[in-house]
């Protein structure tokens, strides 16, 4: 009998260890190199030669099958998911559009660095066929570089700042919507129109502020601008700042309805009548717009269509067609607040 045990057949884990990449990266190289950088592919190929690894044809056939699921990639905290109704509206719309094609939707939170890392590993591990990116922030989108470099199909809700030419998107017309709202307030006789912006590291925040600025033209006053982050608490804070700086303001355009609800709360507590003393206008036409007192004049985003178009566009990209870019019009909804 021989004193030597038979040599263990090299595994995919051995190749990963030798090449210094993840098991998922090795798997993608073995299945055609999709979503793998040239450097990683070269490292894996060298490791395969060194270890003597041989592909299991049956396993390879299984691995090349589609995951038949789509990720809803939300780059916000869990608190924001539950506070902002727009996210649940978009998620429900996307889930319905995918259900019509018998495809499930997988929610991935990517608000923190660790969550972004885990989400990236999950997506690039082949567990989904592509991702619907929601609420991208400039300066916090580094994980997108890995997805884009790996040619992972991604379509964004809103313009993905820094990746406008590399990722398809569906967006509401933030700039024109803001212009229309400010024009409506001016036509209603308001002259000291303040604004509470959205976060200025997002396309929505930037576009709505720019629309406000353009419509006011020479009447634009930096002192009538306060920045929010789309949360109700930031609407409360920003409304207080504006009243301290400009007690003579007679209208405020708020970049989303949740912040507008916070602004209404401050005005009510101070005995300022809406709309008699100060008109308040929001953006989104979220459910909260009809639950506040007085009901909120707002700019409606077509969330159902945005979700449907994102799904359609992403499935096109997965099937190998070029990514599209689409901007949809908004609609003024007049209620009692303005």
TORKOL-4160 file (C-alpha; in steps of 0.2 Angstrom, whole numbers, padded with zeros to 4 digits, m for minus):
338
<pt num="1" X="0000" Y="0000" Z="0000"/>
<pt num="2" X="0006" Y="0018" Z="m0004"/>
<pt num="3" X="0010" Y="0029" Z="0011"/>
<pt num="4" X="0004" Y="0044" Z="0002"/>
<pt num="5" X="m0015" Y="0049" Z="0002"/>
<pt num="6" X="m0022" Y="0054" Z="m0015"/>
<pt num="7" X="m0020" Y="0072" Z="m0019"/>
<pt num="8" X="m0036" Y="0082" Z="m0015"/>
<pt num="9" X="m0044" Y="0090" Z="m0030"/>
<pt num="10" X="m0042" Y="0109" Z="m0031"/>
<pt num="11" X="m0058" Y="0118" Z="m0027"/>
<pt num="12" X="m0065" Y="0135" Z="m0031"/>
<pt num="13" X="m0060" Y="0141" Z="m0014"/>
<pt num="14" X="m0042" Y="0136" Z="m0017"/>
<pt num="15" X="m0042" Y="0147" Z="m0033"/>
<pt num="16" X="m0050" Y="0161" Z="m0023"/>
<pt num="17" X="m0037" Y="0160" Z="m0009"/>
<pt num="18" X="m0022" Y="0159" Z="m0022"/>
<pt num="19" X="m0029" Y="0174" Z="m0032"/>
<pt num="20" X="m0033" Y="0185" Z="m0018"/>
<pt num="21" X="m0051" Y="0188" Z="m0024"/>
<pt num="22" X="m0068" Y="0182" Z="m0018"/>
<pt num="23" X="m0076" Y="0165" Z="m0022"/>
<pt num="24" X="m0090" Y="0175" Z="m0032"/>
<pt num="25" X="m0076" Y="0183" Z="m0043"/>
<pt num="26" X="m0069" Y="0166" Z="m0047"/>
<pt num="27" X="m0086" Y="0160" Z="m0051"/>
<pt num="28" X="m0089" Y="0174" Z="m0063"/>
<pt num="29" X="m0072" Y="0172" Z="m0072"/>
<pt num="30" X="m0077" Y="0153" Z="m0074"/>
<pt num="31" X="m0093" Y="0158" Z="m0082"/>
<pt num="32" X="m0087" Y="0170" Z="m0095"/>
<pt num="33" X="m0079" Y="0184" Z="m0085"/>
<pt num="34" X="m0095" Y="0195" Z="m0084"/>
<pt num="35" X="m0094" Y="0208" Z="m0071"/>
<pt num="36" X="m0076" Y="0205" Z="m0068"/>
<pt num="37" X="m0061" Y="0218" Z="m0070"/>
<pt num="38" X="m0047" Y="0213" Z="m0081"/>
<pt num="39" X="m0035" Y="0213" Z="m0066"/>
<pt num="40" X="m0046" Y="0201" Z="m0057"/>
<pt num="41" X="m0048" Y="0190" Z="m0072"/>
<pt num="42" X="m0029" Y="0189" Z="m0074"/>
<pt num="43" X="m0026" Y="0185" Z="m0056"/>
<pt num="44" X="m0039" Y="0171" Z="m0057"/>
<pt num="45" X="m0032" Y="0163" Z="m0073"/>
<pt num="46" X="m0015" Y="0163" Z="m0065"/>
<pt num="47" X="m0022" Y="0154" Z="m0049"/>
<pt num="48" X="m0031" Y="0141" Z="m0060"/>
<pt num="49" X="m0015" Y="0137" Z="m0069"/>
<pt num="50" X="m0005" Y="0136" Z="m0052"/>
<pt num="51" X="m0018" Y="0126" Z="m0043"/>
<pt num="52" X="m0023" Y="0114" Z="m0057"/>
<pt num="53" X="m0041" Y="0118" Z="m0055"/>
<pt num="54" X="m0053" Y="0110" Z="m0067"/>
<pt num="55" X="m0071" Y="0116" Z="m0070"/>
<pt num="56" X="m0085" Y="0105" Z="m0066"/>
<pt num="57" X="m0096" Y="0106" Z="m0081"/>
<pt num="58" X="m0112" Y="0102" Z="m0072"/>
<pt num="59" X="m0109" Y="0116" Z="m0059"/>
<pt num="60" X="m0105" Y="0128" Z="m0073"/>
<pt num="61" X="m0121" Y="0125" Z="m0081"/>
<pt num="62" X="m0130" Y="0129" Z="m0065"/>
<pt num="63" X="m0120" Y="0144" Z="m0062"/>
<pt num="64" X="m0123" Y="0152" Z="m0079"/>
<pt num="65" X="m0142" Y="0152" Z="m0076"/>
<pt num="66" X="m0150" Y="0168" Z="m0072"/>
<pt num="67" X="m0155" Y="0172" Z="m0054"/>
<pt num="68" X="m0172" Y="0178" Z="m0060"/>
<pt num="69" X="m0173" Y="0191" Z="m0047"/>
<pt num="70" X="m0170" Y="0210" Z="m0046"/>
<pt num="71" X="m0163" Y="0221" Z="m0032"/>
<pt num="72" X="m0171" Y="0236" Z="m0025"/>
<pt num="73" X="m0155" Y="0245" Z="m0020"/>
<pt num="74" X="m0159" Y="0259" Z="m0008"/>
<pt num="75" X="m0145" Y="0270" Z="m0002"/>
<pt num="76" X="m0154" Y="0277" Z="0013"/>
<pt num="77" X="m0155" Y="0272" Z="0032"/>
<pt num="78" X="m0169" Y="0260" Z="0038"/>
<pt num="79" X="m0177" Y="0275" Z="0047"/>
<pt num="80" X="m0179" Y="0284" Z="0030"/>
<pt num="81" X="m0186" Y="0269" Z="0022"/>
<pt num="82" X="m0201" Y="0270" Z="0034"/>
<pt num="83" X="m0202" Y="0289" Z="0036"/>
<pt num="84" X="m0202" Y="0293" Z="0017"/>
<pt num="85" X="m0217" Y="0286" Z="0008"/>
<pt num="86" X="m0210" Y="0288" Z="m0009"/>
<pt num="87" X="m0198" Y="0274" Z="m0006"/>
<pt num="88" X="m0212" Y="0261" Z="m0002"/>
<pt num="89" X="m0222" Y="0268" Z="m0017"/>
<pt num="90" X="m0208" Y="0265" Z="m0029"/>
<pt num="91" X="m0204" Y="0248" Z="m0021"/>
<pt num="92" X="m0222" Y="0243" Z="m0023"/>
<pt num="93" X="m0223" Y="0249" Z="m0041"/>
<pt num="94" X="m0207" Y="0240" Z="m0046"/>
<pt num="95" X="m0213" Y="0224" Z="m0037"/>
<pt num="96" X="m0230" Y="0225" Z="m0046"/>
<pt num="97" X="m0221" Y="0227" Z="m0063"/>
<pt num="98" X="m0209" Y="0213" Z="m0060"/>
<pt num="99" X="m0223" Y="0202" Z="m0053"/>
<pt num="100" X="m0232" Y="0203" Z="m0070"/>
<pt num="101" X="m0216" Y="0195" Z="m0077"/>
<pt num="102" X="m0215" Y="0182" Z="m0063"/>
<pt num="103" X="m0199" Y="0190" Z="m0056"/>
<pt num="104" X="m0197" Y="0194" Z="m0037"/>
<pt num="105" X="m0189" Y="0210" Z="m0030"/>
<pt num="106" X="m0176" Y="0209" Z="m0017"/>
<pt num="107" X="m0174" Y="0224" Z="m0005"/>
<pt num="108" X="m0155" Y="0229" Z="m0002"/>
<pt num="109" X="m0151" Y="0243" Z="0010"/>
<pt num="110" X="m0136" Y="0253" Z="0006"/>
<pt num="111" X="m0136" Y="0268" Z="0018"/>
<pt num="112" X="m0119" Y="0264" Z="0027"/>
<pt num="113" X="m0102" Y="0259" Z="0021"/>
<pt num="114" X="m0104" Y="0242" Z="0027"/>
<pt num="115" X="m0122" Y="0240" Z="0020"/>
<pt num="116" X="m0115" Y="0246" Z="0003"/>
<pt num="117" X="m0101" Y="0233" Z="0004"/>
<pt num="118" X="m0113" Y="0219" Z="0008"/>
<pt num="119" X="m0125" Y="0224" Z="m0006"/>
<pt num="120" X="m0111" Y="0225" Z="m0019"/>
<pt num="121" X="m0105" Y="0208" Z="m0014"/>
<pt num="122" X="m0122" Y="0201" Z="m0015"/>
<pt num="123" X="m0126" Y="0208" Z="m0032"/>
<pt num="124" X="m0109" Y="0204" Z="m0039"/>
<pt num="125" X="m0111" Y="0186" Z="m0032"/>
<pt num="126" X="m0124" Y="0183" Z="m0045"/>
<pt num="127" X="m0139" Y="0183" Z="m0033"/>
<pt num="128" X="m0149" Y="0195" Z="m0044"/>
<pt num="129" X="m0148" Y="0199" Z="m0062"/>
<pt num="130" X="m0148" Y="0218" Z="m0060"/>
<pt num="131" X="m0152" Y="0232" Z="m0048"/>
<pt num="132" X="m0164" Y="0247" Z="m0047"/>
<pt num="133" X="m0155" Y="0261" Z="m0038"/>
<pt num="134" X="m0165" Y="0273" Z="m0028"/>
<pt num="135" X="m0159" Y="0289" Z="m0019"/>
<pt num="136" X="m0141" Y="0290" Z="m0025"/>
<pt num="137" X="m0130" Y="0303" Z="m0016"/>
<pt num="138" X="m0115" Y="0312" Z="m0023"/>
<pt num="139" X="m0100" Y="0307" Z="m0013"/>
<pt num="140" X="m0108" Y="0292" Z="m0006"/>
<pt num="141" X="m0109" Y="0282" Z="m0022"/>
<pt num="142" X="m0091" Y="0274" Z="m0023"/>
<pt num="143" X="m0099" Y="0257" Z="m0023"/>
<pt num="144" X="m0107" Y="0261" Z="m0040"/>
<pt num="145" X="m0089" Y="0261" Z="m0047"/>
<pt num="146" X="m0088" Y="0242" Z="m0044"/>
<pt num="147" X="m0105" Y="0239" Z="m0051"/>
<pt num="148" X="m0102" Y="0249" Z="m0067"/>
<pt num="149" X="m0084" Y="0242" Z="m0069"/>
<pt num="150" X="m0091" Y="0225" Z="m0068"/>
<pt num="151" X="m0105" Y="0229" Z="m0081"/>
<pt num="152" X="m0119" Y="0225" Z="m0069"/>
<pt num="153" X="m0136" Y="0231" Z="m0076"/>
<pt num="154" X="m0141" Y="0246" Z="m0065"/>
<pt num="155" X="m0155" Y="0258" Z="m0068"/>
<pt num="156" X="m0157" Y="0273" Z="m0056"/>
<pt num="157" X="m0172" Y="0283" Z="m0050"/>
<pt num="158" X="m0167" Y="0301" Z="m0053"/>
<pt num="159" X="m0151" Y="0306" Z="m0061"/>
<pt num="160" X="m0136" Y="0297" Z="m0054"/>
<pt num="161" X="m0124" Y="0311" Z="m0051"/>
<pt num="162" X="m0107" Y="0307" Z="m0058"/>
<pt num="163" X="m0114" Y="0292" Z="m0068"/>
<pt num="164" X="m0126" Y="0301" Z="m0079"/>
<pt num="165" X="m0117" Y="0294" Z="m0095"/>
<pt num="166" X="m0114" Y="0276" Z="m0088"/>
<pt num="167" X="m0131" Y="0272" Z="m0080"/>
<pt num="168" X="m0148" Y="0273" Z="m0087"/>
<pt num="169" X="m0161" Y="0282" Z="m0076"/>
<pt num="170" X="m0179" Y="0288" Z="m0075"/>
<pt num="171" X="m0182" Y="0304" Z="m0067"/>
<pt num="172" X="m0196" Y="0317" Z="m0064"/>
<pt num="173" X="m0193" Y="0334" Z="m0071"/>
<pt num="174" X="m0187" Y="0342" Z="m0055"/>
<pt num="175" X="m0181" Y="0359" Z="m0062"/>
<pt num="176" X="m0197" Y="0362" Z="m0072"/>
<pt num="177" X="m0208" Y="0356" Z="m0058"/>
<pt num="178" X="m0200" Y="0368" Z="m0046"/>
<pt num="179" X="m0202" Y="0382" Z="m0059"/>
<pt num="180" X="m0220" Y="0379" Z="m0061"/>
<pt num="181" X="m0223" Y="0379" Z="m0043"/>
<pt num="182" X="m0214" Y="0395" Z="m0040"/>
<pt num="183" X="m0223" Y="0403" Z="m0054"/>
<pt num="184" X="m0240" Y="0398" Z="m0047"/>
<pt num="185" X="m0235" Y="0406" Z="m0030"/>
<pt num="186" X="m0230" Y="0422" Z="m0039"/>
<pt num="187" X="m0246" Y="0422" Z="m0049"/>
<pt num="188" X="m0256" Y="0420" Z="m0033"/>
<pt num="189" X="m0248" Y="0437" Z="m0027"/>
<pt num="190" X="m0234" Y="0430" Z="m0016"/>
<pt num="191" X="m0218" Y="0440" Z="m0017"/>
<pt num="192" X="m0207" Y="0434" Z="m0003"/>
<pt num="193" X="m0205" Y="0416" Z="m0008"/>
<pt num="194" X="m0193" Y="0406" Z="0003"/>
<pt num="195" X="m0188" Y="0388" Z="0000"/>
<pt num="196" X="m0183" Y="0373" Z="0010"/>
<pt num="197" X="m0172" Y="0362" Z="m0002"/>
<pt num="198" X="m0169" Y="0344" Z="m0002"/>
<pt num="199" X="m0151" Y="0337" Z="0001"/>
<pt num="200" X="m0140" Y="0346" Z="m0011"/>
<pt num="201" X="m0130" Y="0330" Z="m0015"/>
<pt num="202" X="m0145" Y="0323" Z="m0024"/>
<pt num="203" X="m0151" Y="0327" Z="m0041"/>
<pt num="204" X="m0169" Y="0331" Z="m0034"/>
<pt num="205" X="m0162" Y="0343" Z="m0022"/>
<pt num="206" X="m0151" Y="0351" Z="m0034"/>
<pt num="207" X="m0164" Y="0352" Z="m0048"/>
<pt num="208" X="m0178" Y="0359" Z="m0037"/>
<pt num="209" X="m0167" Y="0372" Z="m0030"/>
<pt num="210" X="m0161" Y="0377" Z="m0048"/>
<pt num="211" X="m0179" Y="0378" Z="m0054"/>
<pt num="212" X="m0183" Y="0390" Z="m0039"/>
<pt num="213" X="m0168" Y="0400" Z="m0043"/>
<pt num="214" X="m0172" Y="0402" Z="m0061"/>
<pt num="215" X="m0190" Y="0406" Z="m0059"/>
<pt num="216" X="m0186" Y="0420" Z="m0047"/>
<pt num="217" X="m0172" Y="0427" Z="m0058"/>
<pt num="218" X="m0166" Y="0444" Z="m0051"/>
<pt num="219" X="m0178" Y="0442" Z="m0036"/>
<pt num="220" X="m0168" Y="0427" Z="m0029"/>
<pt num="221" X="m0162" Y="0430" Z="m0011"/>
<pt num="222" X="m0150" Y="0418" Z="m0004"/>
<pt num="223" X="m0157" Y="0422" Z="0013"/>
<pt num="224" X="m0173" Y="0414" Z="0009"/>
<pt num="225" X="m0165" Y="0397" Z="0006"/>
<pt num="226" X="m0163" Y="0384" Z="0020"/>
<pt num="227" X="m0157" Y="0366" Z="0017"/>
<pt num="228" X="m0166" Y="0351" Z="0022"/>
<pt num="229" X="m0163" Y="0332" Z="0020"/>
<pt num="230" X="m0181" Y="0327" Z="0016"/>
<pt num="231" X="m0185" Y="0322" Z="0034"/>
<pt num="232" X="m0199" Y="0330" Z="0044"/>
<pt num="233" X="m0187" Y="0335" Z="0057"/>
<pt num="234" X="m0177" Y="0345" Z="0044"/>
<pt num="235" X="m0192" Y="0354" Z="0038"/>
<pt num="236" X="m0196" Y="0359" Z="0056"/>
<pt num="237" X="m0178" Y="0366" Z="0058"/>
<pt num="238" X="m0177" Y="0374" Z="0041"/>
<pt num="239" X="m0194" Y="0383" Z="0044"/>
<pt num="240" X="m0188" Y="0390" Z="0060"/>
<pt num="241" X="m0172" Y="0396" Z="0052"/>
<pt num="242" X="m0182" Y="0405" Z="0038"/>
<pt num="243" X="m0194" Y="0414" Z="0050"/>
<pt num="244" X="m0179" Y="0420" Z="0060"/>
<pt num="245" X="m0170" Y="0427" Z="0045"/>
<pt num="246" X="m0186" Y="0433" Z="0035"/>
<pt num="247" X="m0201" Y="0436" Z="0046"/>
<pt num="248" X="m0209" Y="0445" Z="0032"/>
<pt num="249" X="m0209" Y="0429" Z="0020"/>
<pt num="250" X="m0227" Y="0426" Z="0013"/>
<pt num="251" X="m0224" Y="0409" Z="0005"/>
<pt num="252" X="m0212" Y="0394" Z="0006"/>
<pt num="253" X="m0209" Y="0381" Z="m0008"/>
<pt num="254" X="m0203" Y="0365" Z="0001"/>
<pt num="255" X="m0194" Y="0351" Z="m0009"/>
<pt num="256" X="m0204" Y="0337" Z="m0003"/>
<pt num="257" X="m0221" Y="0334" Z="0006"/>
<pt num="258" X="m0213" Y="0327" Z="0022"/>
<pt num="259" X="m0203" Y="0342" Z="0025"/>
<pt num="260" X="m0218" Y="0353" Z="0021"/>
<pt num="261" X="m0228" Y="0344" Z="0035"/>
<pt num="262" X="m0214" Y="0349" Z="0047"/>
<pt num="263" X="m0215" Y="0367" Z="0040"/>
<pt num="264" X="m0234" Y="0367" Z="0043"/>
<pt num="265" X="m0231" Y="0362" Z="0061"/>
<pt num="266" X="m0220" Y="0376" Z="0065"/>
<pt num="267" X="m0231" Y="0389" Z="0057"/>
<pt num="268" X="m0246" Y="0382" Z="0067"/>
<pt num="269" X="m0237" Y="0383" Z="0083"/>
<pt num="270" X="m0232" Y="0401" Z="0080"/>
<pt num="271" X="m0250" Y="0406" Z="0076"/>
<pt num="272" X="m0246" Y="0410" Z="0058"/>
<pt num="273" X="m0261" Y="0406" Z="0047"/>
<pt num="274" X="m0259" Y="0395" Z="0031"/>
<pt num="275" X="m0262" Y="0401" Z="0018"/>
<pt num="276" X="m0268" Y="0418" Z="0024"/>
<pt num="277" X="m0251" Y="0424" Z="0030"/>
<pt num="278" X="m0239" Y="0411" Z="0022"/>
<pt num="279" X="m0243" Y="0399" Z="0008"/>
<pt num="280" X="m0235" Y="0382" Z="0009"/>
<pt num="281" X="m0231" Y="0371" Z="m0006"/>
<pt num="282" X="m0223" Y="0354" Z="m0007"/>
<pt num="283" X="m0217" Y="0342" Z="m0020"/>
<pt num="284" X="m0221" Y="0323" Z="m0023"/>
<pt num="285" X="m0240" Y="0322" Z="m0019"/>
<pt num="286" X="m0236" Y="0309" Z="m0006"/>
<pt num="287" X="m0250" Y="0302" Z="0005"/>
<pt num="288" X="m0246" Y="0314" Z="0019"/>
<pt num="289" X="m0251" Y="0329" Z="0007"/>
<pt num="290" X="m0269" Y="0325" Z="0011"/>
<pt num="291" X="m0267" Y="0321" Z="0029"/>
<pt num="292" X="m0260" Y="0338" Z="0035"/>
<pt num="293" X="m0270" Y="0353" Z="0039"/>
<pt num="294" X="m0273" Y="0362" Z="0028"/>
<pt num="295" X="m0271" Y="0349" Z="0014"/>
<pt num="296" X="m0255" Y="0353" Z="0004"/>
<pt num="297" X="m0253" Y="0361" Z="m0013"/>
<pt num="298" X="m0239" Y="0351" Z="m0021"/>
<pt num="299" X="m0231" Y="0345" Z="m0037"/>
<pt num="300" X="m0236" Y="0327" Z="m0041"/>
<pt num="301" X="m0222" Y="0315" Z="m0047"/>
<pt num="302" X="m0228" Y="0300" Z="m0057"/>
<pt num="303" X="m0221" Y="0287" Z="m0046"/>
<pt num="304" X="m0231" Y="0272" Z="m0053"/>
<pt num="305" X="m0224" Y="0276" Z="m0071"/>
<pt num="306" X="m0207" Y="0279" Z="m0064"/>
<pt num="307" X="m0206" Y="0262" Z="m0056"/>
<pt num="308" X="m0214" Y="0254" Z="m0072"/>
<pt num="309" X="m0201" Y="0262" Z="m0084"/>
<pt num="310" X="m0187" Y="0258" Z="m0072"/>
<pt num="311" X="m0191" Y="0240" Z="m0073"/>
<pt num="312" X="m0194" Y="0240" Z="m0092"/>
<pt num="313" X="m0177" Y="0249" Z="m0094"/>
<pt num="314" X="m0168" Y="0237" Z="m0083"/>
<pt num="315" X="m0174" Y="0221" Z="m0091"/>
<pt num="316" X="m0169" Y="0229" Z="m0108"/>
<pt num="317" X="m0151" Y="0231" Z="m0101"/>
<pt num="318" X="m0151" Y="0214" Z="m0094"/>
<pt num="319" X="m0156" Y="0207" Z="m0111"/>
<pt num="320" X="m0141" Y="0217" Z="m0119"/>
<pt num="321" X="m0149" Y="0233" Z="m0125"/>
<pt num="322" X="m0142" Y="0250" Z="m0122"/>
<pt num="323" X="m0147" Y="0259" Z="m0106"/>
<pt num="324" X="m0160" Y="0273" Z="m0109"/>
<pt num="325" X="m0163" Y="0289" Z="m0100"/>
<pt num="326" X="m0180" Y="0296" Z="m0097"/>
<pt num="327" X="m0187" Y="0312" Z="m0089"/>
<pt num="328" X="m0206" Y="0313" Z="m0085"/>
<pt num="329" X="m0216" Y="0328" Z="m0082"/>
<pt num="330" X="m0224" Y="0333" Z="m0065"/>
<pt num="331" X="m0241" Y="0340" Z="m0062"/>
<pt num="332" X="m0247" Y="0354" Z="m0050"/>
<pt num="333" X="m0260" Y="0348" Z="m0038"/>
<pt num="334" X="m0269" Y="0363" Z="m0029"/>
<pt num="335" X="m0276" Y="0361" Z="m0012"/>
<pt num="336" X="m0279" Y="0373" Z="0003"/>
<pt num="337" X="m0262" Y="0377" Z="0008"/>
<pt num="338" X="m0258" Y="0389" Z="m0006"/>
